[in-house]
Amino acid sequence: MVSSNKGRMDFGLFIAALVLLGFGIVLVYSSSFAVAQRNFGGADFFLSRQLTRAFLAIVFFTFFINFDYRYLTKYSGIIFIGAVILLVFVLTLPDSAAIKGAKRWITIMGIRFQVSDFARVALILFLAKKCGEDGMNFDNWRSLIPHYLSIGVICGLVVLEPDFSTAMILLVTAFGILFMAGAKVRHLLASVALVIPFAVLLIFRTPYRMRRVLGFMNLSEESSNLGYQVFQSLVGLGHGGLLGVGLGRGEQKYFYLPEPHTDFILSILGEEFGFVGIALVFLIFAFIVYRGFSISLNAPDRAGQLTAFGFTTVTAIYLLIHSGVVTGLIPPTGVPMPFLSYGGMSLIFTMSSMGILLNISSRANLKTRRMAAMSSNKQKPSENFEI
């Protein structure tokens, strides 16, 4: 499974992922030390845990760089079933295991594990394998039904946790994979039209989701709980200005912003590093997305193309939604920022997906070099000739 028979990986993507990982550790400490000191008796409470997760993330990152991604797609069905089992298991946990009313986590060897992170990887690999199979076509809407069933199982279980925002991210990513695999736009749009009423119903029937929507619609009422989070986030961004107030000198993390090290870490980034800091980080993310889609276009097989597309797309969606929440463009959802937000397994799975992308790129480069060598041998003139 782990083989040295591979080409040169995308070194630029490799460096970009490590740069964001390292900067994320710094930003997590800067945004969390006040909360850690007050609630956990030590300023480095979150930092020490993030360092442990970062170490594990690098281990998985390195492993998947060298692990042939074709084995992942080959056994994607087993991985998918494992994700479903874990999602069902977490829902059967007693109410005492819920955190803020949600059953999303299980603990493995002392590390809290959000099952939807694993389900995200499983769904992408499974869809990429199924849509990439020889003979797969989407001539009619009936050909989409098996894929809709697998998507519905994962997203439905995630909604029950409840984790509505993650389920919607998975749904959008899955539809993107289907589109890239050849599904017709009219069939996908018709499916979206059927999903929207259910999504609206879930929002209206859940009080805390309605409060988030109302808060988004009344951001000027910063004195109430409705618009408080976004208002404080915008204050932090405005305070940062062009160049920021300096690392560690931001004020919003001193109990003005809820969850400054997770849900609103971009606001801390903007306050301490300013517009320039945000622009640089977004440039790195843009480079990662660009390289990810390039790897998808040049992947050696169809499953590899769709896998690379899926992992790149879901990273971009997480970034856009987190940014939209922090800037008040969409209602608060609790979506972390890839690489930068505090979060154990989320960071590990993000780095693992980058490792898989790099493995796909190395296989593509190996295939290109082999084809070039074969072409060169064919064109090489014979040395045995007479004049």
C-alpha positions as a Markdown table, in Angstrom:
| # | Residue | x | y | z |
|---|---|---|---|---|
| 1 | Met | 0.0 | 0.0 | 0.0 |
| 2 | Val | 2.8 | 2.4 | 0.9 |
| 3 | Ser | 5.1 | 2.5 | -2.1 |
| 4 | Ser | 8.1 | 4.4 | -3.2 |
| 5 | Asn | 7.0 | 4.0 | -6.8 |
| 6 | Lys | 5.7 | 7.5 | -7.2 |
| 7 | Gly | 6.6 | 10.7 | -8.9 |
| 8 | Arg | 7.4 | 14.1 | -7.5 |
| 9 | Met | 4.6 | 15.6 | -5.4 |
| 10 | Asp | 3.3 | 19.2 | -5.6 |
| 11 | Phe | 5.9 | 20.9 | -3.4 |
| 12 | Gly | 4.1 | 24.2 | -3.4 |
| 13 | Leu | 0.9 | 22.7 | -1.9 |
| 14 | Phe | 3.1 | 20.8 | 0.6 |
| 15 | Ile | 4.7 | 24.1 | 1.9 |
| 16 | Ala | 1.4 | 26.0 | 1.9 |
| 17 | Ala | -0.3 | 23.4 | 4.1 |
| 18 | Leu | 2.5 | 23.4 | 6.6 |
| 19 | Val | 2.7 | 27.2 | 6.7 |
| 20 | Leu | -1.0 | 27.4 | 7.5 |
| 21 | Leu | -0.7 | 24.6 | 10.1 |
| 22 | Gly | 2.2 | 26.5 | 11.8 |
| 23 | Phe | 0.4 | 29.9 | 11.7 |
| 24 | Gly | -2.7 | 28.2 | 13.1 |
| 25 | Ile | -0.9 | 27.1 | 16.2 |
| 26 | Val | 0.3 | 30.6 | 16.8 |
| 27 | Leu | -3.2 | 32.1 | 16.2 |
| 28 | Val | -4.9 | 29.5 | 18.4 |
| 29 | Tyr | -2.7 | 30.4 | 21.4 |
| 30 | Ser | -3.1 | 34.2 | 20.8 |
| 31 | Ser | -6.9 | 33.8 | 20.6 |
| 32 | Ser | -7.4 | 31.3 | 23.5 |
| 33 | Phe | -5.0 | 32.2 | 26.3 |
| 34 | Ala | -7.5 | 34.5 | 28.1 |
| 35 | Val | -10.3 | 32.0 | 28.0 |
| 36 | Ala | -7.9 | 29.2 | 29.0 |
| 37 | Gln | -6.6 | 31.1 | 32.0 |
| 38 | Arg | -10.0 | 32.0 | 33.3 |
| 39 | Asn | -11.8 | 28.7 | 32.6 |
| 40 | Phe | -9.0 | 26.1 | 32.8 |
| 41 | Gly | -6.4 | 27.5 | 35.1 |
| 42 | Gly | -3.6 | 27.8 | 32.6 |
| 43 | Ala | -3.0 | 30.0 | 29.5 |
| 44 | Asp | -1.5 | 27.2 | 27.5 |
| 45 | Phe | -4.5 | 24.8 | 28.0 |
| 46 | Phe | -5.6 | 25.0 | 24.3 |
| 47 | Leu | -2.1 | 25.4 | 23.0 |
| 48 | Ser | -0.8 | 22.2 | 24.4 |
| 49 | Arg | -3.8 | 20.3 | 23.0 |
| 50 | Gln | -3.4 | 21.9 | 19.6 |
| 51 | Leu | 0.3 | 21.0 | 19.5 |
| 52 | Thr | -0.6 | 17.4 | 20.2 |
| 53 | Arg | -3.2 | 17.5 | 17.4 |
| 54 | Ala | -0.8 | 19.2 | 15.1 |
| 55 | Phe | 1.8 | 16.5 | 15.7 |
| 56 | Leu | -0.7 | 13.8 | 14.9 |
| 57 | Ala | -1.9 | 15.8 | 11.9 |
| 58 | Ile | 1.7 | 15.9 | 10.5 |
| 59 | Val | 2.0 | 12.1 | 11.1 |
| 60 | Phe | -1.2 | 11.4 | 9.1 |
| 61 | Phe | -0.2 | 14.0 | 6.5 |
| 62 | Thr | 3.1 | 12.3 | 5.9 |
| 63 | Phe | 1.5 | 8.9 | 5.9 |
| 64 | Phe | -1.1 | 9.8 | 3.2 |
| 65 | Ile | 1.5 | 11.5 | 1.1 |
| 66 | Asn | 3.1 | 8.1 | 0.7 |
| 67 | Phe | 0.0 | 5.9 | 0.8 |
| 68 | Asp | -1.4 | 5.0 | -2.6 |
| 69 | Tyr | -4.8 | 6.7 | -2.8 |
| 70 | Arg | -6.1 | 3.9 | -5.0 |
| 71 | Tyr | -6.4 | 1.7 | -2.0 |
| 72 | Leu | -8.6 | 4.3 | -0.3 |
| 73 | Thr | -10.9 | 4.4 | -3.3 |
| 74 | Lys | -10.8 | 0.6 | -3.6 |
| 75 | Tyr | -12.0 | 0.2 | 0.0 |
| 76 | Ser | -14.2 | 3.3 | 0.1 |
| 77 | Gly | -17.3 | 1.1 | 0.6 |
| 78 | Ile | -15.9 | -0.3 | 3.8 |
| 79 | Ile | -14.9 | 3.2 | 4.9 |
| 80 | Phe | -18.4 | 4.5 | 4.1 |
| 81 | Ile | -20.1 | 1.7 | 6.1 |
| 82 | Gly | -17.7 | 2.5 | 9.0 |
| 83 | Ala | -18.8 | 6.1 | 8.9 |
| 84 | Val | -22.5 | 5.2 | 9.0 |
| 85 | Ile | -21.9 | 2.9 | 11.9 |
| 86 | Leu | -20.1 | 5.6 | 13.9 |
| 87 | Leu | -22.8 | 8.2 | 13.1 |
| 88 | Val | -25.5 | 5.8 | 14.3 |
| 89 | Phe | -23.4 | 4.9 | 17.4 |
| 90 | Val | -22.9 | 8.6 | 18.4 |
| 91 | Leu | -26.7 | 9.1 | 18.2 |
| 92 | Thr | -27.3 | 6.2 | 20.6 |
| 93 | Leu | -25.1 | 7.7 | 23.3 |
| 94 | Pro | -26.9 | 8.8 | 26.5 |
| 95 | Asp | -28.0 | 12.4 | 26.9 |
| 96 | Ser | -25.2 | 12.9 | 29.4 |
| 97 | Ala | -22.7 | 12.5 | 26.6 |
| 98 | Ala | -24.2 | 15.5 | 24.6 |
| 99 | Ile | -22.2 | 18.7 | 24.5 |
| 100 | Lys | -24.4 | 21.8 | 24.3 |
| 101 | Gly | -27.3 | 19.6 | 23.4 |
| 102 | Ala | -25.6 | 17.9 | 20.4 |
| 103 | Lys | -24.3 | 14.3 | 20.1 |
| 104 | Arg | -21.5 | 14.8 | 17.6 |
| 105 | Trp | -18.4 | 13.5 | 19.5 |
| 106 | Ile | -16.9 | 10.3 | 20.8 |
| 107 | Thr | -13.6 | 10.1 | 22.7 |
| 108 | Ile | -10.8 | 7.8 | 21.4 |
| 109 | Met | -7.6 | 7.6 | 23.5 |
| 110 | Gly | -8.4 | 10.8 | 25.3 |
| 111 | Ile | -9.0 | 12.7 | 22.0 |
| 112 | Arg | -12.5 | 14.0 | 21.3 |
| 113 | Phe | -13.5 | 12.9 | 17.9 |
| 114 | Gln | -16.2 | 14.6 | 15.8 |
| 115 | Val | -17.7 | 11.8 | 13.7 |
| 116 | Ser | -18.9 | 14.1 | 10.9 |
| 117 | Asp | -15.2 | 14.8 | 10.1 |
| 118 | Phe | -14.7 | 11.2 | 9.3 |
| 119 | Ala | -18.0 | 11.0 | 7.5 |
| 120 | Arg | -16.9 | 13.9 | 5.3 |
| 121 | Val | -13.9 | 11.9 | 4.1 |
| 122 | Ala | -15.9 | 8.7 | 3.7 |
| 123 | Leu | -18.6 | 10.3 | 1.6 |
| 124 | Ile | -16.1 | 12.0 | -0.8 |
| 125 | Leu | -14.1 | 8.8 | -1.3 |
| 126 | Phe | -17.2 | 6.7 | -1.8 |
| 127 | Leu | -18.8 | 9.0 | -4.3 |
| 128 | Ala | -15.5 | 9.4 | -6.2 |
| 129 | Lys | -15.2 | 5.6 | -6.4 |
| 130 | Lys | -18.8 | 5.1 | -7.6 |
| 131 | Cys | -18.9 | 8.0 | -10.0 |
| 132 | Gly | -15.5 | 7.1 | -11.4 |
| 133 | Glu | -16.3 | 3.5 | -12.2 |
| 134 | Asp | -16.1 | 2.4 | -15.9 |
| 135 | Gly | -19.4 | 2.6 | -17.6 |
| 136 | Met | -21.0 | 5.0 | -15.1 |
| 137 | Asn | -23.2 | 7.5 | -16.9 |
| 138 | Phe | -25.9 | 10.0 | -15.9 |
| 139 | Asp | -28.2 | 9.8 | -18.9 |
| 140 | Asn | -31.3 | 10.1 | -16.8 |
| 141 | Trp | -32.3 | 11.1 | -13.3 |
| 142 | Arg | -32.7 | 7.5 | -12.2 |
| 143 | Ser | -29.0 | 7.0 | -12.5 |
| 144 | Leu | -28.6 | 9.5 | -9.6 |
| 145 | Ile | -30.8 | 7.7 | -7.2 |
| 146 | Pro | -28.1 | 5.3 | -5.8 |
| 147 | His | -25.9 | 8.3 | -5.2 |
| 148 | Tyr | -28.7 | 10.3 | -3.6 |
| 149 | Leu | -29.3 | 7.4 | -1.2 |
| 150 | Ser | -25.7 | 7.3 | 0.0 |
| 151 | Ile | -25.7 | 11.1 | 0.3 |
| 152 | Gly | -29.0 | 11.1 | 2.1 |
| 153 | Val | -27.9 | 8.5 | 4.7 |
| 154 | Ile | -24.8 | 10.5 | 5.7 |
| 155 | Cys | -26.4 | 13.9 | 5.6 |
| 156 | Gly | -29.5 | 12.7 | 7.4 |
| 157 | Leu | -27.6 | 11.2 | 10.3 |
| 158 | Val | -25.5 | 14.4 | 10.6 |
| 159 | Val | -28.6 | 16.5 | 10.7 |
| 160 | Leu | -29.9 | 14.3 | 13.6 |
| 161 | Glu | -26.8 | 15.0 | 15.7 |
| 162 | Pro | -27.9 | 17.9 | 15.2 |
| 163 | Asp | -25.3 | 19.5 | 12.8 |
| 164 | Phe | -27.3 | 21.2 | 10.1 |
| 165 | Ser | -24.4 | 23.4 | 8.7 |
| 166 | Thr | -22.1 | 20.4 | 8.3 |
| 167 | Ala | -24.8 | 18.4 | 6.6 |
| 168 | Met | -25.4 | 21.2 | 4.1 |
| 169 | Ile | -21.6 | 21.5 | 3.4 |
| 170 | Leu | -21.5 | 17.8 | 2.7 |
| 171 | Leu | -24.6 | 18.0 | 0.4 |
| 172 | Val | -23.1 | 20.9 | -1.6 |
| 173 | Thr | -19.8 | 19.0 | -1.9 |
| 174 | Ala | -21.5 | 15.8 | -3.0 |
| 175 | Phe | -23.5 | 17.6 | -5.7 |
| 176 | Gly | -20.3 | 19.2 | -6.9 |
| 177 | Ile | -18.8 | 15.8 | -7.3 |
| 178 | Leu | -21.9 | 14.5 | -9.2 |
| 179 | Phe | -21.7 | 17.5 | -11.5 |
| 180 | Met | -18.0 | 16.9 | -12.2 |
| 181 | Ala | -18.8 | 13.2 | -12.8 |
| 182 | Gly | -21.2 | 14.2 | -15.6 |
| 183 | Ala | -24.6 | 14.6 | -14.0 |
| 184 | Lys | -26.9 | 17.0 | -15.9 |
| 185 | Val | -27.4 | 20.5 | -14.4 |
| 186 | Arg | -31.2 | 20.2 | -14.8 |
| 187 | His | -31.3 | 17.0 | -12.8 |
| 188 | Leu | -29.2 | 18.5 | -10.0 |
| 189 | Leu | -31.2 | 21.7 | -9.9 |
| 190 | Ala | -34.4 | 19.8 | -9.7 |
| 191 | Ser | -33.0 | 17.9 | -6.8 |
| 192 | Val | -31.9 | 21.1 | -5.1 |
| 193 | Ala | -35.5 | 22.4 | -5.5 |
| 194 | Leu | -36.7 | 19.4 | -3.6 |
| 195 | Val | -34.2 | 19.8 | -0.8 |
| 196 | Ile | -34.8 | 23.5 | -0.1 |
| 197 | Pro | -38.3 | 23.0 | 1.5 |
| 198 | Phe | -36.9 | 20.4 | 3.9 |
| 199 | Ala | -34.0 | 22.7 | 4.8 |
| 200 | Val | -36.4 | 25.6 | 5.5 |
| 201 | Leu | -38.6 | 23.4 | 7.5 |
| 202 | Leu | -35.7 | 22.3 | 9.7 |
| 203 | Ile | -34.8 | 25.9 | 10.3 |
| 204 | Phe | -38.3 | 27.0 | 11.2 |
| 205 | Arg | -38.9 | 24.0 | 13.5 |
| 206 | Thr | -35.7 | 24.5 | 15.5 |
| 207 | Pro | -35.7 | 27.4 | 17.9 |
| 208 | Tyr | -31.9 | 28.0 | 18.1 |
| 209 | Arg | -31.7 | 28.0 | 14.3 |
| 210 | Met | -34.5 | 30.5 | 14.1 |
| 211 | Arg | -32.7 | 32.7 | 16.6 |
| 212 | Arg | -29.6 | 32.6 | 14.4 |
| 213 | Val | -31.6 | 33.7 | 11.4 |
| 214 | Leu | -33.3 | 36.5 | 13.4 |
| 215 | Gly | -29.9 | 37.6 | 14.7 |
| 216 | Phe | -28.6 | 37.8 | 11.1 |
| 217 | Met | -31.6 | 39.9 | 10.1 |
| 218 | Asn | -31.2 | 42.2 | 13.1 |
| 219 | Leu | -27.5 | 42.8 | 13.3 |
| 220 | Ser | -28.0 | 46.4 | 14.5 |
| 221 | Glu | -29.5 | 45.1 | 17.7 |
| 222 | Glu | -26.1 | 44.5 | 19.1 |
| 223 | Ser | -27.3 | 44.9 | 22.7 |
| 224 | Ser | -29.4 | 41.7 | 22.4 |
| 225 | Asn | -28.1 | 38.2 | 22.1 |
| 226 | Leu | -29.3 | 38.0 | 18.5 |
| 227 | Gly | -26.7 | 40.1 | 16.8 |
| 228 | Tyr | -24.1 | 40.2 | 19.6 |
| 229 | Gln | -21.6 | 37.6 | 18.1 |
| 230 | Val | -21.4 | 39.1 | 14.7 |
| 231 | Phe | -21.4 | 42.7 | 16.0 |
| 232 | Gln | -18.3 | 41.9 | 18.2 |
| 233 | Ser | -16.7 | 40.1 | 15.3 |
| 234 | Leu | -17.1 | 43.2 | 13.1 |
| 235 | Val | -15.7 | 45.4 | 15.9 |
| 236 | Gly | -12.6 | 43.2 | 16.0 |
| 237 | Leu | -12.1 | 43.4 | 12.2 |
| 238 | Gly | -12.6 | 47.2 | 12.3 |
| 239 | His | -10.2 | 47.6 | 15.2 |
| 240 | Gly | -7.5 | 45.8 | 13.2 |
| 241 | Gly | -7.5 | 48.2 | 10.3 |
| 242 | Leu | -4.9 | 47.8 | 7.6 |
| 243 | Leu | -2.0 | 46.3 | 9.6 |
| 244 | Gly | -3.6 | 45.1 | 12.8 |
| 245 | Val | -2.8 | 45.9 | 16.5 |
| 246 | Gly | -0.1 | 43.2 | 16.8 |
| 247 | Leu | 0.1 | 39.6 | 17.7 |
| 248 | Gly | -1.4 | 39.0 | 21.2 |
| 249 | Arg | -2.7 | 42.6 | 21.5 |
| 250 | Gly | -6.2 | 42.1 | 20.3 |
| 251 | Glu | -9.1 | 42.9 | 22.7 |
| 252 | Gln | -12.0 | 40.9 | 21.4 |
| 253 | Lys | -10.6 | 37.6 | 22.8 |
| 254 | Tyr | -11.1 | 39.0 | 26.3 |
| 255 | Phe | -14.6 | 37.6 | 26.6 |
| 256 | Tyr | -16.2 | 39.9 | 24.0 |
| 257 | Leu | -16.3 | 37.2 | 21.3 |
| 258 | Pro | -17.7 | 33.8 | 22.1 |
| 259 | Glu | -15.4 | 30.9 | 21.0 |
| 260 | Pro | -12.7 | 33.3 | 19.6 |
| 261 | His | -10.3 | 30.3 | 19.0 |
| 262 | Thr | -12.8 | 28.3 | 16.9 |
| 263 | Asp | -15.9 | 29.9 | 15.4 |
| 264 | Phe | -14.5 | 33.5 | 15.1 |
| 265 | Ile | -10.8 | 33.0 | 14.7 |
| 266 | Leu | -10.8 | 35.0 | 11.5 |
| 267 | Ser | -11.9 | 38.0 | 13.5 |
| 268 | Ile | -8.9 | 37.6 | 15.8 |
| 269 | Leu | -6.7 | 37.3 | 12.8 |
| 270 | Gly | -8.1 | 40.5 | 11.3 |
| 271 | Glu | -7.8 | 42.4 | 14.6 |
| 272 | Glu | -4.2 | 41.4 | 15.3 |
| 273 | Phe | -2.8 | 41.2 | 11.7 |
| 274 | Gly | -5.2 | 43.6 | 9.9 |
| 275 | Phe | -6.4 | 43.5 | 6.4 |
| 276 | Val | -2.9 | 42.7 | 5.1 |
| 277 | Gly | -2.8 | 39.6 | 7.3 |
| 278 | Ile | -6.2 | 38.4 | 6.2 |
| 279 | Ala | -5.2 | 39.0 | 2.5 |
| 280 | Leu | -2.0 | 37.0 | 2.9 |
| 281 | Val | -3.8 | 34.1 | 4.5 |
| 282 | Phe | -6.5 | 34.1 | 1.8 |
| 283 | Leu | -3.8 | 34.2 | -0.9 |
| 284 | Ile | -2.3 | 31.0 | 0.6 |
| 285 | Phe | -5.8 | 29.4 | 0.7 |
| 286 | Ala | -6.4 | 30.5 | -2.9 |
| 287 | Phe | -3.1 | 28.8 | -3.9 |
| 288 | Ile | -4.2 | 25.6 | -2.1 |
| 289 | Val | -7.5 | 25.6 | -3.9 |
| 290 | Tyr | -5.9 | 26.4 | -7.3 |
| 291 | Arg | -3.3 | 23.6 | -6.8 |
| 292 | Gly | -6.1 | 21.2 | -5.6 |
| 293 | Phe | -8.2 | 21.8 | -8.8 |
| 294 | Ser | -5.1 | 21.5 | -10.9 |
| 295 | Ile | -4.3 | 18.1 | -9.3 |
| 296 | Ser | -7.9 | 17.1 | -10.0 |
| 297 | Leu | -7.6 | 18.0 | -13.7 |
| 298 | Asn | -4.3 | 16.0 | -14.1 |
| 299 | Ala | -5.1 | 13.0 | -11.9 |
| 300 | Pro | -4.2 | 9.7 | -13.5 |
| 301 | Asp | -7.7 | 8.2 | -13.2 |
| 302 | Arg | -11.3 | 9.3 | -12.8 |
| 303 | Ala | -11.6 | 8.3 | -9.2 |
| 304 | Gly | -8.5 | 10.4 | -8.4 |
| 305 | Gln | -9.9 | 13.4 | -10.2 |
| 306 | Leu | -13.2 | 13.3 | -8.3 |
| 307 | Thr | -11.4 | 12.6 | -5.0 |
| 308 | Ala | -9.1 | 15.6 | -5.4 |
| 309 | Phe | -12.0 | 17.8 | -6.5 |
| 310 | Gly | -14.0 | 16.8 | -3.5 |
| 311 | Phe | -11.3 | 17.5 | -0.9 |
| 312 | Thr | -10.5 | 20.8 | -2.5 |
| 313 | Thr | -14.1 | 21.9 | -2.8 |
| 314 | Val | -15.0 | 21.1 | 0.8 |
| 315 | Thr | -11.9 | 23.0 | 2.1 |
| 316 | Ala | -13.0 | 26.0 | 0.0 |
| 317 | Ile | -16.6 | 25.8 | 1.3 |
| 318 | Tyr | -15.5 | 25.7 | 4.9 |
| 319 | Leu | -13.3 | 28.7 | 4.4 |
| 320 | Leu | -16.1 | 30.7 | 2.6 |
| 321 | Ile | -18.8 | 29.9 | 5.3 |
| 322 | His | -16.5 | 30.7 | 8.2 |
| 323 | Ser | -15.6 | 34.0 | 6.5 |
| 324 | Gly | -19.2 | 34.7 | 5.8 |
| 325 | Val | -20.2 | 34.3 | 9.4 |
| 326 | Val | -17.3 | 36.4 | 10.7 |
| 327 | Thr | -18.2 | 39.3 | 8.4 |
| 328 | Gly | -22.0 | 39.0 | 8.9 |
| 329 | Leu | -22.8 | 37.8 | 5.4 |
| 330 | Ile | -24.5 | 34.7 | 6.6 |
| 331 | Pro | -26.0 | 33.6 | 10.0 |
| 332 | Pro | -23.7 | 32.1 | 12.6 |
| 333 | Thr | -23.2 | 28.3 | 12.0 |
| 334 | Gly | -20.3 | 27.2 | 14.2 |
| 335 | Val | -18.1 | 26.2 | 11.2 |
| 336 | Pro | -14.4 | 26.2 | 11.9 |
| 337 | Met | -11.7 | 27.7 | 9.6 |
| 338 | Pro | -9.5 | 25.1 | 8.0 |
| 339 | Phe | -6.0 | 24.8 | 9.4 |
| 340 | Leu | -6.5 | 27.8 | 11.8 |
| 341 | Ser | -9.3 | 27.1 | 14.1 |
| 342 | Tyr | -8.8 | 25.1 | 17.3 |
| 343 | Gly | -10.1 | 21.5 | 16.9 |
| 344 | Gly | -8.4 | 18.2 | 17.1 |
| 345 | Met | -9.7 | 15.7 | 14.6 |
| 346 | Ser | -10.9 | 18.5 | 12.2 |
| 347 | Leu | -7.2 | 19.5 | 11.8 |
| 348 | Ile | -6.1 | 15.9 | 11.4 |
| 349 | Phe | -8.6 | 15.2 | 8.7 |
| 350 | Thr | -7.8 | 18.4 | 6.9 |
| 351 | Met | -4.1 | 17.6 | 6.8 |
| 352 | Ser | -4.9 | 14.0 | 5.8 |
| 353 | Ser | -6.9 | 15.3 | 2.9 |
| 354 | Met | -4.0 | 17.4 | 1.8 |
| 355 | Gly | -1.8 | 14.3 | 2.1 |
| 356 | Ile | -4.1 | 12.5 | -0.2 |
| 357 | Leu | -4.1 | 15.4 | -2.7 |
| 358 | Leu | -0.3 | 15.3 | -2.7 |
| 359 | Asn | -0.3 | 11.5 | -3.3 |
| 360 | Ile | -2.6 | 12.0 | -6.3 |
| 361 | Ser | -0.3 | 14.7 | -7.6 |
| 362 | Ser | 2.7 | 12.4 | -7.3 |
| 363 | Arg | 1.0 | 9.6 | -9.1 |
| 364 | Ala | 0.0 | 12.0 | -11.9 |
| 365 | Asn | 3.5 | 13.2 | -12.3 |
| 366 | Leu | 4.8 | 9.6 | -12.4 |
| 367 | Lys | 2.3 | 8.8 | -15.1 |
| 368 | Thr | 3.3 | 11.9 | -17.1 |
| 369 | Arg | 7.0 | 11.0 | -16.9 |
| 370 | Arg | 6.4 | 7.5 | -18.0 |
| 371 | Met | 4.4 | 8.6 | -21.0 |
| 372 | Ala | 7.1 | 11.1 | -21.9 |
| 373 | Ala | 9.8 | 8.4 | -21.6 |
| 374 | Met | 7.8 | 6.1 | -23.8 |
| 375 | Ser | 7.2 | 8.8 | -26.4 |
| 376 | Ser | 10.9 | 9.6 | -26.3 |
| 377 | Asn | 11.9 | 6.0 | -26.9 |
| 378 | Lys | 9.5 | 5.7 | -29.9 |
| 379 | Gln | 11.0 | 8.9 | -31.5 |
| 380 | Lys | 14.6 | 8.0 | -30.9 |
| 381 | Pro | 16.3 | 7.2 | -34.3 |
| 382 | Ser | 17.9 | 3.9 | -34.9 |
| 383 | Glu | 21.7 | 3.9 | -34.7 |
| 384 | Asn | 21.9 | 1.0 | -37.2 |
| 385 | Phe | 21.7 | 2.6 | -40.6 |
| 386 | Glu | 23.7 | 2.9 | -43.8 |
| 387 | Ile | 24.2 | 5.8 | -46.1 |
